[in-house]
Amino acid sequence: MKLTSFTHLAFLINWIMDEQPPTRKDPRRPNGWVPKTHIPSKDGVSRPAEDLTFKEVHLAARDGDLIGLLRRRFGHIADFSLLLPSPYNLTNLEQMEAALSQAASVLEGREHKALVQKSGLCLAMAIVLETIQQQFHPCTPARPEPENA
């Protein structure tokens, strides 16, 4: 597994979040645009129609298919080809999915600790960041006890 594979995935998720196109001009809004259709949720919060639910993200992560879910839902927006196995690409998708699954299990039910409350795409980003922390945090060797002379 390479750190660059996970940072690439994070950039793809950013790309997806940035591509939520506006639909019409509204002079009452600060930036002048009204977001695309929104889906009302059980918690009363609306989110972009193309967003994911927490449940979808956690189920896919548990099944070792988070990248697959993102690719199926947003492959028309972002190019996931660099994460797919090929003769020229040594990315191990199974290892990446396993690491993402492990990170997702840490965040499940504790999404607020990653400051995520509404968006499944933001949760996917938090999972990638948690994975990076888990997999690439340098291990600090234990300090030897001082010898009493």
N, CA and C atoms as a LAMMPS dump frame, in Angstrom:
ITEM: TIMESTEP
0
ITEM: NUMBER OF ATOMS
447
ITEM: BOX BOUNDS ff ff ff
-5.0000000000000000e+02 5.0000000000000000e+02
-5.0000000000000000e+02 5.0000000000000000e+02
-5.0000000000000000e+02 5.0000000000000000e+02
ITEM: ATOMS id mol type element x y z
1 1 1 N 0.833 -1.179 0
2 1 2 C 0 0 0
3 1 3 C 0.876 1.24 0
4 2 1 N 0.433 2.227 -0.757
5 2 2 C 1.212 3.451 -0.84
6 2 3 C 0.376 4.628 -0.344
7 3 1 N 1.048 5.528 0.324
8 3 2 C 0.401 6.746 0.798
9 3 3 C -0.206 7.513 -0.378
10 4 1 N 0.494 7.518 -1.504
11 4 2 C 0.001 8.263 -2.664
12 4 3 C -1.343 7.732 -3.167
13 5 1 N -1.603 6.441 -2.991
14 5 2 C -2.894 5.881 -3.411
15 5 3 C -4.024 6.461 -2.568
16 6 1 N -3.784 6.6 -1.267
17 6 2 C -4.824 7.15 -0.391
18 6 3 C -4.984 8.661 -0.593
19 7 1 N -3.887 9.368 -0.818
20 7 2 C -4.03 10.805 -1.078
21 7 3 C -4.717 11.032 -2.423
22 8 1 N -4.439 10.169 -3.395
23 8 2 C -5.133 10.264 -4.678
24 8 3 C -6.636 10.057 -4.478
25 9 1 N -7.012 9.083 -3.681
26 9 2 C -8.424 8.841 -3.382
27 9 3 C -9.041 10.067 -2.712
28 10 1 N -8.332 10.687 -1.789
29 10 2 C -8.834 11.893 -1.124
30 10 3 C -9.051 13.01 -2.142
31 11 1 N -8.121 13.18 -3.077
32 11 2 C -8.291 14.206 -4.11
33 11 3 C -9.498 13.898 -4.999
34 12 1 N -9.736 12.617 -5.287
35 12 2 C -10.914 12.247 -6.083
36 12 3 C -12.2 12.607 -5.344
37 13 1 N -12.239 12.351 -4.049
38 13 2 C -13.432 12.699 -3.263
39 13 3 C -13.627 14.21 -3.256
40 14 1 N -12.54 14.971 -3.116
41 14 2 C -12.638 16.436 -3.202
42 14 3 C -13.21 16.861 -4.549
43 15 1 N -12.741 16.237 -5.601
44 15 2 C -13.206 16.536 -6.951
45 15 3 C -14.718 16.318 -7.026
46 16 1 N -15.183 15.19 -6.508
47 16 2 C -16.609 14.867 -6.518
48 16 3 C -17.4 15.921 -5.741
49 17 1 N -16.925 16.276 -4.56
50 17 2 C -17.644 17.259 -3.746
51 17 3 C -17.669 18.62 -4.434
52 18 1 N -16.626 18.946 -5.159
53 18 2 C -16.544 20.233 -5.827
54 18 3 C -17.398 20.284 -7.09
55 19 1 N -17.764 19.147 -7.622
56 19 2 C -18.524 19.086 -8.87
57 19 3 C -20.032 19.111 -8.672
58 20 1 N -20.528 19.385 -7.482
59 20 2 C -21.969 19.47 -7.28
60 20 3 C -22.453 20.734 -7.997
61 21 1 N -23.012 20.595 -9.209
62 21 2 C -23.31 21.771 -10.016
63 21 3 C -24.528 22.547 -9.525
64 22 1 N -24.473 23.872 -9.638
65 22 2 C -25.641 24.674 -9.306
66 22 3 C -26.67 24.569 -10.424
67 23 1 N -27.926 24.897 -10.132
68 23 2 C -28.955 24.781 -11.155
69 23 3 C -29.538 26.116 -11.568
70 24 1 N -29.661 27.081 -10.668
71 24 2 C -30.24 28.351 -11.066
72 24 3 C -29.69 29.475 -10.202
73 25 1 N -29.799 30.654 -10.727
74 25 2 C -29.319 31.849 -10.045
75 25 3 C -30.356 32.281 -9.01
76 26 1 N -29.897 32.698 -7.831
77 26 2 C -30.778 33.225 -6.786
78 26 3 C -30.063 34.406 -6.137
79 27 1 N -30.526 35.619 -6.358
80 27 2 C -29.829 36.797 -5.832
81 27 3 C -29.807 36.865 -4.302
82 28 1 N -30.649 36.084 -3.632
83 28 2 C -30.684 36.108 -2.16
84 28 3 C -29.555 35.286 -1.54
85 29 1 N -28.955 34.422 -2.308
86 29 2 C -27.871 33.578 -1.774
87 29 3 C -26.539 34.286 -1.931
88 30 1 N -25.61 34.066 -0.96
89 30 2 C -24.315 34.773 -0.998
90 30 3 C -23.549 34.6 -2.305
91 31 1 N -23.51 33.399 -2.828
92 31 2 C -22.759 33.192 -4.073
93 31 3 C -23.667 33.256 -5.293
94 32 1 N -24.966 33.456 -5.07
95 32 2 C -25.901 33.636 -6.178
96 32 3 C -26.49 32.378 -6.771
97 33 1 N -26.039 31.188 -6.339
98 33 2 C -26.519 29.947 -6.94
99 33 3 C -27.273 29.094 -5.938
100 34 1 N -28.277 28.411 -6.42
101 34 2 C -29.027 27.443 -5.615
102 34 3 C -28.469 26.075 -5.947
103 35 1 N -28.129 25.276 -4.928
104 35 2 C -27.581 23.95 -5.224
105 35 3 C -28.582 23.073 -5.968
106 36 1 N -28.056 22.054 -6.608
107 36 2 C -28.855 21.061 -7.304
108 36 3 C -29.897 20.479 -6.363
109 37 1 N -30.763 19.657 -6.875
110 37 2 C -31.809 19.056 -6.056
111 37 3 C -31.276 18.51 -4.746
112 38 1 N -32.05 18.628 -3.735
113 38 2 C -31.659 18.127 -2.421
114 38 3 C -32.631 17.047 -1.976
115 39 1 N -32.133 16.125 -1.214
116 39 2 C -32.935 15.035 -0.679
117 39 3 C -33.156 15.305 0.803
118 40 1 N -34.403 15.434 1.238
119 40 2 C -34.614 15.594 2.681
120 40 3 C -34.317 14.269 3.375
121 41 1 N -33.709 14.315 4.518
122 41 2 C -33.384 13.087 5.24
123 41 3 C -34.202 13.003 6.515
124 42 1 N -34.11 11.861 7.175
125 42 2 C -34.852 11.648 8.413
126 42 3 C -34.484 12.659 9.487
127 43 1 N -33.238 13.117 9.472
128 43 2 C -32.804 14.057 10.505
129 43 3 C -33.16 15.499 10.147
130 44 1 N -33.913 15.69 9.042
131 44 2 C -34.352 17.018 8.668
132 44 3 C -33.327 17.828 7.902
133 45 1 N -32.179 17.252 7.638
134 45 2 C -31.117 17.952 6.921
135 45 3 C -31.198 17.556 5.46
136 46 1 N -31.073 18.52 4.571
137 46 2 C -31.064 18.155 3.155
138 46 3 C -29.63 18.079 2.682
139 47 1 N -29.398 17.229 1.716
140 47 2 C -28.059 17.064 1.174
141 47 3 C -28.162 16.922 -0.336
142 48 1 N -27.085 17.179 -1.049
143 48 2 C -27.145 17.047 -2.503
144 48 3 C -27.658 15.671 -2.915
145 49 1 N -28.447 15.646 -3.979
146 49 2 C -29.056 14.397 -4.443
147 49 3 C -28.017 13.338 -4.753
148 50 1 N -26.827 13.763 -5.147
149 50 2 C -25.801 12.795 -5.503
150 50 3 C -24.937 12.382 -4.323
151 51 1 N -25.221 12.903 -3.153
152 51 2 C -24.423 12.556 -1.981
153 51 3 C -24.764 11.134 -1.535
154 52 1 N -23.974 10.621 -0.628
155 52 2 C -24.175 9.292 -0.067
156 52 3 C -24.695 9.429 1.356
157 53 1 N -25.357 8.407 1.83
158 53 2 C -25.767 8.386 3.231
159 53 3 C -24.661 7.73 4.052
160 54 1 N -24.682 7.983 5.356
161 54 2 C -23.716 7.325 6.239
162 54 3 C -23.87 5.814 6.123
163 55 1 N -25.111 5.356 6.057
164 55 2 C -25.371 3.913 5.984
165 55 3 C -24.726 3.303 4.734
166 56 1 N -24.886 3.952 3.588
167 56 2 C -24.277 3.452 2.348
168 56 3 C -22.759 3.358 2.486
169 57 1 N -22.163 4.397 3.061
170 57 2 C -20.705 4.441 3.199
171 57 3 C -20.225 3.333 4.127
172 58 1 N -20.874 3.196 5.292
173 58 2 C -20.438 2.182 6.254
174 58 3 C -20.672 0.762 5.731
175 59 1 N -21.788 0.524 5.063
176 59 2 C -22.037 -0.816 4.501
177 59 3 C -20.989 -1.167 3.445
178 60 1 N -20.695 -0.213 2.57
179 60 2 C -19.689 -0.47 1.529
180 60 3 C -18.323 -0.708 2.163
181 61 1 N -17.975 0.102 3.158
182 61 2 C -16.666 -0.072 3.817
183 61 3 C -16.587 -1.427 4.503
184 62 1 N -17.664 -1.807 5.187
185 62 2 C -17.689 -3.105 5.868
186 62 3 C -17.519 -4.251 4.876
187 63 1 N -18.104 -4.084 3.683
188 63 2 C -18.014 -5.12 2.643
189 63 3 C -16.72 -5.046 1.845
190 64 1 N -15.834 -4.11 2.208
191 64 2 C -14.586 -3.954 1.458
192 64 3 C -14.826 -3.419 0.065
193 65 1 N -15.798 -2.493 -0.054
194 65 2 C -16.171 -1.991 -1.378
195 65 3 C -16.401 -0.481 -1.385
196 66 1 N -15.709 0.267 -0.529
197 66 2 C -15.918 1.711 -0.49
198 66 3 C -15.45 2.373 -1.788
199 67 1 N -14.291 1.992 -2.274
200 67 2 C -13.811 2.554 -3.539
201 67 3 C -14.759 2.15 -4.669
202 68 1 N -15.24 0.917 -4.627
203 68 2 C -16.2 0.45 -5.631
204 68 3 C -17.48 1.279 -5.618
205 69 1 N -18.001 1.573 -4.428
206 69 2 C -19.202 2.401 -4.307
207 69 3 C -18.956 3.788 -4.896
208 70 1 N -17.84 4.39 -4.519
209 70 2 C -17.518 5.726 -5.038
210 70 3 C -17.386 5.694 -6.561
211 71 1 N -16.748 4.664 -7.066
212 71 2 C -16.555 4.538 -8.519
213 71 3 C -17.89 4.366 -9.243
214 72 1 N -18.777 3.524 -8.682
215 72 2 C -20.082 3.297 -9.317
216 72 3 C -20.945 4.559 -9.3
217 73 1 N -20.954 5.258 -8.169
218 73 2 C -21.817 6.437 -8.036
219 73 3 C -21.245 7.689 -8.684
220 74 1 N -19.921 7.814 -8.689
221 74 2 C -19.325 9.073 -9.126
222 74 3 C -18.267 8.903 -10.216
223 75 1 N -18.225 7.736 -10.837
224 75 2 C -17.257 7.497 -11.904
225 75 3 C -17.471 8.401 -13.104
226 76 1 N -18.659 8.963 -13.235
227 76 2 C -18.92 9.91 -14.324
228 76 3 C -18.334 11.288 -14.013
229 77 1 N -17.938 11.523 -12.756
230 77 2 C -17.356 12.803 -12.345
231 77 3 C -15.841 12.684 -12.218
232 78 1 N -15.391 11.688 -11.496
233 78 2 C -13.963 11.531 -11.195
234 78 3 C -13.417 10.254 -11.839
235 79 1 N -12.157 10.296 -12.211
236 79 2 C -11.501 9.18 -12.893
237 79 3 C -10.775 8.301 -11.865
238 80 1 N -11.327 7.142 -11.604
239 80 2 C -10.771 6.216 -10.617
240 80 3 C -9.776 5.228 -11.227
241 81 1 N -9.426 5.401 -12.488
242 81 2 C -8.608 4.409 -13.18
243 81 3 C -7.236 4.196 -12.536
244 82 1 N -6.668 5.215 -11.919
245 82 2 C -5.351 5.04 -11.298
246 82 3 C -5.4 4.181 -10.039
247 83 1 N -6.602 3.929 -9.526
248 83 2 C -6.724 3.064 -8.349
249 83 3 C -7.057 1.627 -8.721
250 84 1 N -7.321 1.394 -9.983
251 84 2 C -7.682 0.053 -10.428
252 84 3 C -6.443 -0.729 -10.834
253 85 1 N -6.414 -2.02 -10.519
254 85 2 C -5.252 -2.836 -10.889
255 85 3 C -5.086 -2.901 -12.411
256 86 1 N -3.853 -2.785 -12.847
257 86 2 C -3.528 -2.931 -14.266
258 86 3 C -2.051 -3.317 -14.345
259 87 1 N -1.602 -3.737 -15.518
260 87 2 C -0.178 -4.102 -15.638
261 87 3 C 0.754 -2.936 -15.303
262 88 1 N 0.277 -1.708 -15.465
263 88 2 C 1.113 -0.537 -15.223
264 88 3 C 0.875 0.082 -13.845
265 89 1 N -0.089 -0.452 -13.12
266 89 2 C -0.462 0.114 -11.826
267 89 3 C -0.357 -0.98 -10.773
268 90 1 N 0.461 -0.761 -9.776
269 90 2 C 0.682 -1.779 -8.755
270 90 3 C -0.197 -1.578 -7.513
271 91 1 N -1.227 -0.739 -7.618
272 91 2 C -2.132 -0.511 -6.497
273 91 3 C -2.803 -1.821 -6.109
274 92 1 N -2.753 -2.154 -4.828
275 92 2 C -3.438 -3.343 -4.35
276 92 3 C -4.775 -2.903 -3.771
277 93 1 N -5.817 -3.009 -4.595
278 93 2 C -7.15 -2.547 -4.229
279 93 3 C -7.689 -3.285 -3.005
280 94 1 N -7.421 -4.584 -2.916
281 94 2 C -7.892 -5.365 -1.755
282 94 3 C -7.3 -4.838 -0.456
283 95 1 N -6.011 -4.55 -0.451
284 95 2 C -5.365 -4.017 0.752
285 95 3 C -5.912 -2.639 1.094
286 96 1 N -6.132 -1.813 0.078
287 96 2 C -6.687 -0.479 0.324
288 96 3 C -8.081 -0.585 0.929
289 97 1 N -8.905 -1.436 0.344
290 97 2 C -10.278 -1.6 0.849
291 97 3 C -10.274 -2.133 2.28
292 98 1 N -9.365 -3.051 2.595
293 98 2 C -9.274 -3.592 3.961
294 98 3 C -8.876 -2.499 4.943
295 99 1 N -7.928 -1.657 4.555
296 99 2 C -7.496 -0.56 5.43
297 99 3 C -8.62 0.457 5.609
298 100 1 N -9.359 0.752 4.543
299 100 2 C -10.497 1.67 4.642
300 100 3 C -11.588 1.087 5.528
301 101 1 N -11.804 -0.21 5.431
302 101 2 C -12.798 -0.883 6.266
303 101 3 C -12.445 -0.772 7.743
304 102 1 N -11.175 -0.992 8.045
305 102 2 C -10.708 -0.892 9.43
306 102 3 C -10.902 0.529 9.962
307 103 1 N -10.562 1.524 9.164
308 103 2 C -10.72 2.917 9.582
309 103 3 C -12.192 3.279 9.748
310 104 1 N -13.035 2.782 8.858
311 104 2 C -14.476 3.068 8.941
312 104 3 C -15.07 2.491 10.219
313 105 1 N -14.592 1.323 10.621
314 105 2 C -15.128 0.711 11.842
315 105 3 C -14.811 1.556 13.075
316 106 1 N -13.687 2.266 13.045
317 106 2 C -13.317 3.147 14.149
318 106 3 C -14.268 4.341 14.21
319 107 1 N -14.696 4.824 13.044
320 107 2 C -15.54 6.021 12.993
321 107 3 C -17.033 5.731 13.093
322 108 1 N -17.433 4.487 12.851
323 108 2 C -18.865 4.18 12.833
324 108 3 C -19.517 4.489 14.181
325 109 1 N -20.55 5.32 14.126
326 109 2 C -21.237 5.746 15.342
327 109 3 C -20.533 6.887 16.057
328 110 1 N -19.351 7.252 15.574
329 110 2 C -18.572 8.342 16.182
330 110 3 C -18.168 9.366 15.112
331 111 1 N -19.007 9.498 14.112
332 111 2 C -18.695 10.389 12.995
333 111 3 C -18.445 11.82 13.471
334 112 1 N -19.147 12.211 14.525
335 112 2 C -18.993 13.577 15.047
336 112 3 C -17.559 13.864 15.507
337 113 1 N -16.83 12.824 15.892
338 113 2 C -15.435 13.018 16.315
339 113 3 C -14.56 13.45 15.141
340 114 1 N -14.986 13.107 13.938
341 114 2 C -14.279 13.536 12.733
342 114 3 C -14.927 14.808 12.172
343 115 1 N -15.811 15.406 12.964
344 115 2 C -16.514 16.637 12.605
345 115 3 C -17.393 16.473 11.37
346 116 1 N -17.963 15.283 11.213
347 116 2 C -18.859 14.988 10.101
348 116 3 C -20.247 14.753 10.673
349 117 1 N -21.227 15.455 10.12
350 117 2 C -22.578 15.323 10.652
351 117 3 C -23.631 14.997 9.606
352 118 1 N -23.379 15.329 8.317
353 118 2 C -24.439 15.205 7.319
354 118 3 C -24.051 14.417 6.079
355 119 1 N -22.898 14.708 5.533
356 119 2 C -22.538 14.237 4.204
357 119 3 C -21.79 12.909 4.22
358 120 1 N -22.295 11.971 3.444
359 120 2 C -21.596 10.707 3.274
360 120 3 C -20.272 10.875 2.538
361 121 1 N -20.204 11.838 1.634
362 121 2 C -18.937 12.11 0.956
363 121 3 C -17.904 12.642 1.937
364 122 1 N -18.342 13.501 2.865
365 122 2 C -17.419 13.989 3.896
366 122 3 C -16.994 12.835 4.802
367 123 1 N -17.908 11.908 5.067
368 123 2 C -17.56 10.729 5.864
369 123 3 C -16.525 9.884 5.119
370 124 1 N -16.7 9.712 3.822
371 124 2 C -15.72 8.954 3.03
372 124 3 C -14.349 9.619 3.115
373 125 1 N -14.327 10.952 3.058
374 125 2 C -13.055 11.67 3.192
375 125 3 C -12.465 11.437 4.583
376 126 1 N -13.295 11.493 5.622
377 126 2 C -12.812 11.254 6.987
378 126 3 C -12.24 9.846 7.126
379 127 1 N -12.86 8.882 6.471
380 127 2 C -12.367 7.501 6.505
381 127 3 C -10.991 7.42 5.843
382 128 1 N -10.827 8.101 4.72
383 128 2 C -9.523 8.101 4.046
384 128 3 C -8.472 8.733 4.953
385 129 1 N -8.801 9.848 5.583
386 129 2 C -7.84 10.511 6.475
387 129 3 C -7.512 9.635 7.681
388 130 1 N -8.516 8.96 8.244
389 130 2 C -8.27 8.041 9.364
390 130 3 C -7.382 6.885 8.911
391 131 1 N -7.604 6.403 7.701
392 131 2 C -6.77 5.327 7.156
393 131 3 C -5.322 5.775 7.049
394 132 1 N -5.122 6.977 6.548
395 132 2 C -3.764 7.51 6.425
396 132 3 C -3.115 7.589 7.799
397 133 1 N -3.859 8.053 8.79
398 133 2 C -3.294 8.125 10.144
399 133 3 C -2.934 6.743 10.667
400 134 1 N -3.83 5.777 10.465
401 134 2 C -3.586 4.422 10.972
402 134 3 C -2.432 3.735 10.26
403 135 1 N -2.384 3.87 8.952
404 135 2 C -1.426 3.102 8.159
405 135 3 C -0.054 3.742 8.025
406 136 1 N 0.002 5.067 8.147
407 136 2 C 1.257 5.735 7.828
408 136 3 C 1.804 6.58 8.967
409 137 1 N 1.233 6.467 10.136
410 137 2 C 1.763 7.184 11.292
411 137 3 C 3.069 6.522 11.678
412 138 1 N 4.136 7.305 11.788
413 138 2 C 5.412 6.668 12.127
414 138 3 C 5.369 6.086 13.543
415 139 1 N 5.817 4.9 13.656
416 139 2 C 5.877 4.26 14.973
417 139 3 C 7.061 4.844 15.737
418 140 1 N 6.779 5.34 16.9
419 140 2 C 7.838 5.895 17.732
420 140 3 C 8.39 4.781 18.593
421 141 1 N 9.671 4.497 18.49
422 141 2 C 10.22 3.432 19.32
423 141 3 C 10.174 3.836 20.791
424 142 1 N 9.994 2.842 21.619
425 142 2 C 9.967 3.102 23.062
426 142 3 C 11.33 3.604 23.504
427 143 1 N 11.298 4.565 24.397
428 143 2 C 12.561 5.095 24.919
429 143 3 C 13.115 4.125 25.966
430 144 1 N 14.396 3.881 25.906
431 144 2 C 14.962 2.976 26.913
432 144 3 C 14.948 3.648 28.277
433 145 1 N 14.735 2.837 29.275
434 145 2 C 14.75 3.347 30.655
435 145 3 C 16.154 3.806 31.004
436 146 1 N 16.275 4.95 31.683
437 146 2 C 17.624 5.393 32.075
438 146 3 C 18.218 4.419 33.073
439 147 1 N 19.478 4.21 32.885
440 147 2 C 20.165 3.295 33.8
441 147 3 C 20.56 4.061 35.07
442 148 1 N 20.298 3.45 36.193
443 148 2 C 20.711 4.063 37.466
444 148 3 C 22.152 3.63 37.758
445 149 1 N 23.005 4.582 37.778
446 149 2 C 24.415 4.245 37.989
447 149 3 C 24.805 4.329 39.447
